[in-house]
Amino acid sequence: MSPSAFSIVFLFFLLAMLVARFWLGLRHTRHVRAHRDAVPAEFAARISLDAHRKAADYTVAKTRLGLAERCVEGAVLLGFTLLGGLQALHEWLAGLAGSGMVQQLGLLAGCACISGVLELPFGYYRQFVLEQAFGFNRMTPKLFLIDLFKGSLLGAVIGLPLAWVLLVLMGKAGVLWWLYAWLCWTAFQLGMLVLYPTVIAPLFNKFTPLADDALRARIEDLMRRTGFASKGLFVMDGSKRSAHGNAYFSGFGAAKRIVFFDTLIERLAPPEIEAVLAHELGHFKLKHIIKRMALMFVLSLGFFALLGYLKLQPWFYAGLGVNPGAASTDAMALLLFVLVMPVFTFFGSPLVSFSSRKHEYEADAFAAEHTKAQDLVTALVKMYEDNASTLTPDPLYSAFYDSHPPASLRVGKLLSA
């Protein structure tokens, strides 16, 4: 392929992605606003009109902010690639540090820093304007800055050594470097499953053992009935950042743990908490987690193999605004690949969402077998209301972006079981 032909293909897919995102976003906001003044019949007895309107307004505000972010992201991507941003950054760093490993790591870190700085205003606006306006924000500016510092430091401490290993393999491991790099990446991902709940998450939140003895006994009985072993039941202080509530299962092997947001514990009754947990345990017992991991590993193997091919193609660099002779470093190949792959994979999003929704239905069915379906329904309704989740998403938008089924379909299946 010629560089100019690849540039045209890249621009076509980038434009198609941006147009599709804006079209889907506008469809979604119109659909939500059109249904703003009437609670769906199946929820009319459980959710007030005021709560329904709040959810509609919150959804529209989030969607509009997302569209603005996508616009900036597209402009930044063009700036990095066809407008010569990465080439200029490469040449500047080469003048400072030569053409060795320091320059390559600097290229990756520099791109990450620039992207982070450009995304920062959106993150601040989302937390202190949008979330604040709808009563969800509980974070202080000080905590926001502390989280930013911790996240950046953690990214450097973990990301730079991993990048160094990948770059060494790319440069010295021969034609099958991509296979060895994939094995390294897979080992890293498995390691993070163990380290995240025990080492990383406690850096940002406080986790305390579940203190409610009656609730603990109920949950432990559920775990015995479903054959689940856990390292512990914990409550996370999510309320110091947000009023949103949730529960999740994290870790792998001996590091498995169950975590409840303190906001969820405060809002739901014990039978409802048990039902929500049964749903999460369903993902584990039905091997959804293992299936998702296996799919991720297979896809990542294909991506690493593709990178192994593209790394050797001059048109790949030139077609994305980089001089193949001056900037075809391993870091540049890795960076270009990471930046542009989402453009080419966007239209596969509905397939990922479909698979995720299928798993959610299956986990709901599992929960209905081991707890009362009505308890899960009432828990879900409370969570929809407390999190201001719209009950009337646009179907096509939902098919692209939502990992969970729409509320009406999900509750309808539970009630008909």
C-alpha positions as CSV (number, residue, x, y, z in Angstrom):
1,M,0.0,0.0,0.0
2,S,1.2,3.5,-0.8
3,P,1.5,6.1,2.0
4,S,-1.1,8.4,0.4
5,A,-3.5,5.5,0.0
6,F,-3.1,4.6,3.7
7,S,-3.6,8.3,4.6
8,I,-6.9,8.3,2.7
9,V,-8.0,5.1,4.4
10,F,-7.1,6.4,7.8
11,L,-9.0,9.7,7.2
12,F,-12.0,7.9,5.9
13,F,-12.3,5.7,9.0
14,L,-11.6,8.6,11.3
15,L,-14.3,10.7,9.7
16,A,-16.7,7.8,9.6
17,M,-16.1,7.1,13.3
18,L,-16.6,10.8,14.3
19,V,-19.7,11.1,12.1
20,A,-21.1,7.9,13.6
21,R,-20.4,9.0,17.1
22,F,-22.1,12.4,16.6
23,W,-25.0,10.8,14.9
24,L,-25.5,8.3,17.6
25,G,-25.1,10.9,20.3
26,L,-27.7,13.2,18.7
27,R,-30.1,10.3,18.3
28,H,-29.6,9.4,22.0
29,T,-30.2,12.9,23.3
30,R,-33.3,13.4,21.1
31,H,-34.7,10.0,22.2
32,V,-34.1,10.6,25.9
33,R,-35.6,14.2,25.7
34,A,-38.6,12.9,23.8
35,H,-39.4,10.5,26.6
36,R,-38.4,12.9,29.4
37,D,-41.9,13.7,30.6
38,A,-43.3,10.2,31.0
39,V,-42.0,7.4,33.2
40,P,-42.2,4.1,31.3
41,A,-45.3,2.2,32.5
42,E,-43.3,-0.7,34.0
43,F,-41.5,1.8,36.3
44,A,-44.3,4.2,37.0
45,A,-45.0,2.7,40.4
46,R,-41.4,2.7,41.5
47,I,-39.7,5.9,40.1
48,S,-41.1,9.4,40.3
49,L,-41.4,11.7,37.4
50,D,-38.9,14.1,39.0
51,A,-36.3,11.3,39.3
52,H,-37.0,10.3,35.7
53,R,-36.5,13.9,34.4
54,K,-33.3,14.2,36.4
55,A,-32.0,11.0,34.8
56,A,-32.9,12.4,31.3
57,D,-31.2,15.7,31.9
58,Y,-28.1,14.0,33.4
59,T,-27.9,11.6,30.4
60,V,-28.2,14.5,27.9
61,A,-25.5,16.5,29.7
62,K,-23.1,13.5,29.9
63,T,-23.7,12.7,26.2
64,R,-23.1,16.3,25.1
65,L,-19.9,16.4,27.1
66,G,-18.8,13.2,25.6
67,L,-19.4,14.6,22.1
68,A,-17.2,17.5,22.9
69,E,-14.5,15.2,24.1
70,R,-14.7,13.1,21.0
71,C,-14.2,16.2,18.9
72,V,-11.1,17.2,20.7
73,E,-9.7,13.6,20.6
74,G,-10.2,13.6,16.9
75,A,-8.3,16.9,16.5
76,V,-5.5,15.7,18.8
77,L,-5.2,12.4,16.8
78,L,-4.9,14.4,13.6
79,G,-2.4,16.7,15.2
80,F,-0.2,13.8,16.4
81,T,-0.3,12.0,13.0
82,L,-1.0,13.7,9.7
83,L,-0.2,17.2,11.0
84,G,3.3,16.1,12.1
85,G,3.0,16.3,15.9
86,L,4.7,13.0,16.7
87,Q,7.4,13.6,14.1
88,A,8.2,17.0,15.7
89,L,8.2,15.5,19.2
90,H,10.5,12.7,18.0
91,E,12.9,15.1,16.5
92,W,12.9,17.3,19.6
93,L,13.6,14.4,21.9
94,A,16.3,13.0,19.6
95,G,18.0,16.4,19.8
96,L,17.9,16.2,23.6
97,A,18.6,12.5,24.3
98,G,19.9,11.0,21.0
99,S,18.3,8.0,19.5
100,G,18.5,5.4,22.3
101,M,16.1,3.9,24.8
102,V,15.8,7.2,26.7
103,Q,14.5,8.9,23.7
104,Q,12.0,6.1,22.9
105,L,10.6,6.1,26.5
106,G,10.5,9.9,26.3
107,L,8.4,9.7,23.2
108,L,5.8,7.4,24.9
109,A,5.8,9.5,28.1
110,G,5.6,12.8,26.2
111,C,2.6,11.7,24.2
112,A,0.9,10.4,27.3
113,C,1.6,13.7,29.1
114,I,0.3,15.8,26.3
115,S,-2.9,13.7,26.0
116,G,-3.4,13.9,29.8
117,V,-3.1,17.6,29.9
118,L,-5.6,18.0,27.1
119,E,-8.0,15.7,28.8
120,L,-7.7,17.3,32.2
121,P,-10.2,20.2,31.6
122,F,-12.9,17.6,30.7
123,G,-12.2,15.6,33.8
124,Y,-12.4,18.7,36.0
125,Y,-15.6,19.9,34.3
126,R,-17.2,16.5,34.6
127,Q,-16.4,16.2,38.3
128,F,-17.0,19.8,39.5
129,V,-19.6,21.1,37.1
130,L,-21.6,18.2,35.7
131,E,-21.6,15.8,38.6
132,Q,-21.9,18.8,41.0
133,A,-24.9,20.1,39.2
134,F,-26.8,16.8,39.6
135,G,-25.8,16.3,43.3
136,F,-23.3,13.4,42.7
137,N,-20.0,15.1,43.4
138,R,-18.4,14.6,46.8
139,M,-14.8,15.1,45.8
140,T,-12.8,18.2,46.8
141,P,-10.3,19.9,44.5
142,K,-7.6,18.8,46.8
143,L,-8.6,15.1,46.4
144,F,-8.9,15.6,42.7
145,L,-5.3,16.8,42.5
146,I,-4.1,14.0,44.9
147,D,-5.8,11.4,42.7
148,L,-4.2,12.9,39.6
149,F,-0.8,12.9,41.2
150,K,-1.1,9.3,42.4
151,G,-2.5,8.1,39.1
152,S,0.3,9.8,37.1
153,L,3.0,8.4,39.4
154,L,1.5,5.0,39.3
155,G,1.3,5.1,35.5
156,A,5.0,6.0,35.4
157,V,6.1,3.4,37.9
158,I,4.2,0.6,36.2
159,G,4.0,1.8,32.6
160,L,7.6,2.8,31.9
161,P,9.2,-0.6,33.0
162,L,6.6,-2.4,31.0
163,A,7.2,-0.2,27.9
164,W,11.0,-0.8,28.4
165,V,10.5,-4.6,28.3
166,L,8.3,-4.4,25.2
167,L,10.7,-2.1,23.4
168,V,13.7,-4.4,24.2
169,L,11.8,-7.3,22.8
170,M,10.8,-5.3,19.7
171,G,14.4,-4.4,19.1
172,K,16.3,-7.6,20.0
173,A,14.0,-10.7,20.1
174,G,14.0,-11.3,16.3
175,V,11.1,-11.9,13.9
176,L,9.0,-13.5,16.6
177,W,9.3,-10.6,19.0
178,W,5.6,-10.0,18.8
179,L,4.9,-13.4,20.3
180,Y,7.3,-12.9,23.2
181,A,5.9,-9.4,23.7
182,W,2.4,-10.9,23.8
183,L,3.4,-13.4,26.4
184,C,4.9,-10.6,28.5
185,W,1.7,-8.5,28.1
186,T,-0.4,-11.5,29.1
187,A,1.7,-12.1,32.2
188,F,1.4,-8.5,33.1
189,Q,-2.4,-8.6,32.8
190,L,-2.6,-11.7,35.0
191,G,-0.3,-10.1,37.5
192,M,-2.5,-7.0,37.7
193,L,-5.5,-9.1,38.5
194,V,-3.7,-10.0,41.7
195,L,-2.1,-6.7,42.5
196,Y,-4.9,-4.3,41.7
197,P,-7.3,-5.3,44.6
198,T,-4.5,-5.8,47.2
199,V,-2.0,-3.1,46.3
200,I,-3.3,-0.5,43.8
201,A,-6.9,0.1,44.8
202,P,-6.0,0.7,48.5
203,L,-3.9,3.6,47.3
204,F,-7.0,5.5,46.3
205,N,-9.8,4.1,48.6
206,K,-10.1,2.7,52.1
207,F,-11.4,-0.8,52.3
208,T,-12.8,-2.1,55.6
209,P,-14.2,-5.5,56.4
210,L,-18.0,-5.7,56.3
211,A,-19.1,-4.9,59.8
212,D,-22.8,-5.8,59.7
213,D,-22.9,-9.3,61.2
214,A,-26.4,-10.1,59.9
215,L,-25.6,-9.0,56.4
216,R,-22.2,-10.9,56.5
217,A,-24.0,-14.1,57.6
218,R,-26.5,-13.7,54.7
219,I,-23.7,-13.2,52.2
220,E,-21.6,-16.0,53.5
221,D,-24.6,-18.3,53.3
222,L,-25.1,-17.3,49.6
223,M,-21.4,-18.0,48.9
224,R,-21.7,-21.4,50.4
225,R,-24.8,-22.2,48.3
226,T,-23.1,-21.1,45.2
227,G,-19.7,-22.7,46.0
228,F,-17.8,-19.4,46.0
229,A,-14.7,-18.8,48.1
230,S,-13.5,-15.2,48.7
231,K,-10.6,-13.6,50.4
232,G,-13.0,-11.3,52.2
233,L,-16.0,-9.0,52.1
234,F,-15.1,-5.3,52.0
235,V,-16.8,-1.9,52.1
236,M,-15.2,0.8,50.0
237,D,-15.4,4.5,50.9
238,G,-16.8,5.5,47.5
239,S,-18.8,8.3,49.1
240,K,-15.8,10.5,49.5
241,R,-15.7,11.0,45.7
242,S,-19.3,10.3,44.5
243,A,-22.8,9.6,45.5
244,H,-23.0,6.8,42.9
245,G,-23.3,3.3,44.3
246,N,-22.1,-0.1,43.0
247,A,-20.7,-3.5,44.0
248,Y,-18.0,-5.5,42.3
249,F,-16.0,-8.6,42.3
250,S,-12.2,-8.2,41.9
251,G,-9.0,-10.2,41.9
252,F,-8.2,-13.7,40.8
253,G,-7.3,-17.0,42.4
254,A,-6.4,-16.4,46.1
255,A,-6.8,-12.7,45.8
256,K,-10.6,-12.8,45.0
257,R,-12.6,-10.3,47.1
258,I,-16.1,-8.8,47.1
259,V,-16.4,-5.0,47.4
260,F,-19.5,-2.9,48.2
261,F,-19.6,0.8,47.9
262,D,-20.6,2.3,51.2
263,T,-23.3,4.3,49.3
264,L,-24.8,1.0,48.1
265,I,-24.8,-0.5,51.6
266,E,-26.7,2.6,52.9
267,R,-29.3,2.5,50.2
268,L,-30.2,-1.2,49.7
269,A,-32.0,-3.6,52.0
270,P,-30.1,-6.8,52.9
271,P,-32.1,-9.0,50.6
272,E,-31.4,-6.6,47.7
273,I,-27.7,-6.5,48.5
274,E,-27.7,-10.3,48.5
275,A,-29.4,-10.3,45.1
276,V,-26.9,-7.8,43.6
277,L,-24.0,-10.0,44.9
278,A,-25.6,-13.1,43.5
279,H,-25.5,-11.3,40.1
280,E,-21.8,-10.6,40.5
281,L,-21.1,-14.2,41.6
282,G,-23.0,-15.3,38.5
283,H,-20.4,-13.8,36.3
284,F,-17.8,-15.9,38.2
285,K,-19.7,-19.2,38.4
286,L,-20.7,-19.0,34.7
287,K,-17.1,-18.4,33.7
288,H,-17.8,-15.0,32.2
289,I,-14.6,-13.6,33.6
290,I,-12.5,-16.4,32.2
291,K,-14.2,-16.1,28.8
292,R,-13.6,-12.4,28.6
293,M,-10.0,-12.9,29.6
294,A,-9.5,-15.6,27.0
295,L,-11.1,-13.4,24.3
296,M,-8.9,-10.5,25.4
297,F,-5.8,-12.6,25.1
298,V,-6.7,-14.0,21.7
299,L,-7.5,-10.5,20.3
300,S,-4.3,-9.1,21.8
301,L,-2.3,-11.8,20.2
302,G,-3.8,-10.8,16.8
303,F,-3.0,-7.2,17.5
304,F,0.6,-7.9,18.4
305,A,1.0,-10.0,15.3
306,L,-0.4,-7.1,13.2
307,L,2.0,-4.7,14.9
308,G,4.8,-7.1,14.0
309,Y,3.8,-6.7,10.4
310,L,3.1,-3.0,10.4
311,K,6.4,-2.2,12.1
312,L,8.3,-3.2,9.0
313,Q,6.1,-1.3,6.5
314,P,7.3,2.2,5.5
315,W,3.8,3.2,4.3
316,F,2.5,2.7,7.8
317,Y,4.7,5.5,9.1
318,A,4.6,7.8,6.1
319,G,0.8,7.4,5.8
320,L,0.5,8.7,9.4
321,G,2.7,11.7,9.0
322,V,6.0,10.2,10.2
323,N,9.2,10.1,8.2
324,P,10.1,6.3,8.0
325,G,13.8,7.0,7.7
326,A,14.1,9.4,10.6
327,A,11.4,8.2,13.0
328,S,10.8,4.5,12.4
329,T,11.8,3.6,16.0
330,D,10.1,0.8,17.9
331,A,8.4,3.3,20.2
332,M,7.0,5.2,17.2
333,A,5.6,2.0,15.7
334,L,4.0,1.1,19.1
335,L,2.6,4.6,19.6
336,L,1.1,4.9,16.1
337,F,-0.5,1.5,16.5
338,V,-2.1,2.3,19.9
339,L,-3.3,5.7,18.6
340,V,-4.9,4.6,15.4
341,M,-6.3,1.1,16.1
342,P,-9.4,2.4,17.9
343,V,-10.3,4.2,14.6
344,F,-10.4,0.9,12.7
345,T,-12.1,-1.1,15.4
346,F,-14.9,1.3,16.4
347,F,-17.5,-0.3,14.3
348,G,-17.0,-3.6,16.0
349,S,-18.3,-2.1,19.3
350,P,-21.8,-3.6,18.9
351,L,-20.3,-7.1,18.9
352,V,-18.5,-6.5,22.2
353,S,-21.7,-4.9,23.7
354,F,-23.8,-7.8,22.5
355,S,-21.5,-10.3,24.2
356,S,-21.4,-8.3,27.4
357,R,-25.2,-8.0,27.5
358,K,-25.6,-11.7,27.0
359,H,-23.5,-12.3,30.1
360,E,-25.5,-9.7,32.0
361,Y,-28.8,-11.6,31.2
362,E,-27.2,-14.9,32.3
363,A,-25.9,-13.4,35.5
364,D,-29.4,-12.0,36.2
365,A,-30.8,-15.5,35.7
366,F,-28.2,-17.0,38.0
367,A,-29.2,-14.4,40.7
368,A,-32.9,-15.2,40.2
369,E,-32.1,-18.9,40.8
370,H,-30.3,-18.3,44.1
371,T,-32.2,-15.3,45.5
372,K,-35.6,-13.7,44.8
373,A,-35.9,-12.1,41.3
374,Q,-38.1,-9.4,42.9
375,D,-35.2,-8.4,45.2
376,L,-32.9,-7.9,42.3
377,V,-35.5,-5.9,40.4
378,T,-36.1,-3.6,43.4
379,A,-32.3,-3.3,43.8
380,L,-31.8,-2.4,40.2
381,V,-34.6,0.1,40.2
382,K,-33.1,1.9,43.2
383,M,-29.6,1.9,41.5
384,Y,-31.1,3.3,38.3
385,E,-32.8,6.0,40.3
386,D,-29.8,6.8,42.6
387,N,-27.3,6.8,39.7
388,A,-29.7,8.8,37.4
389,S,-29.5,6.1,34.7
390,T,-31.9,6.8,31.9
391,L,-34.7,4.3,31.5
392,T,-35.2,5.2,27.9
393,P,-31.9,5.0,26.0
394,D,-31.9,5.2,22.2
395,P,-31.7,1.5,21.1
396,L,-29.0,2.0,18.5
397,Y,-26.9,4.2,20.8
398,S,-27.3,1.6,23.5
399,A,-26.2,-1.2,21.1
400,F,-22.9,0.6,20.5
401,Y,-22.0,1.8,23.9
402,D,-23.9,0.0,26.7
403,S,-22.4,-3.1,28.3
404,H,-25.7,-3.7,30.2
405,P,-29.1,-4.2,28.7
406,P,-31.6,-1.3,28.8
407,A,-33.5,-1.2,32.1
408,S,-36.9,-2.2,30.6
409,L,-35.5,-5.3,28.9
410,R,-33.5,-6.4,31.9
411,V,-36.3,-5.9,34.4
412,G,-38.8,-7.5,32.0
413,K,-36.8,-10.7,31.7
414,L,-36.4,-10.9,35.5
415,L,-40.1,-10.5,36.1
416,S,-41.1,-13.0,33.4
417,A,-38.7,-15.7,34.7
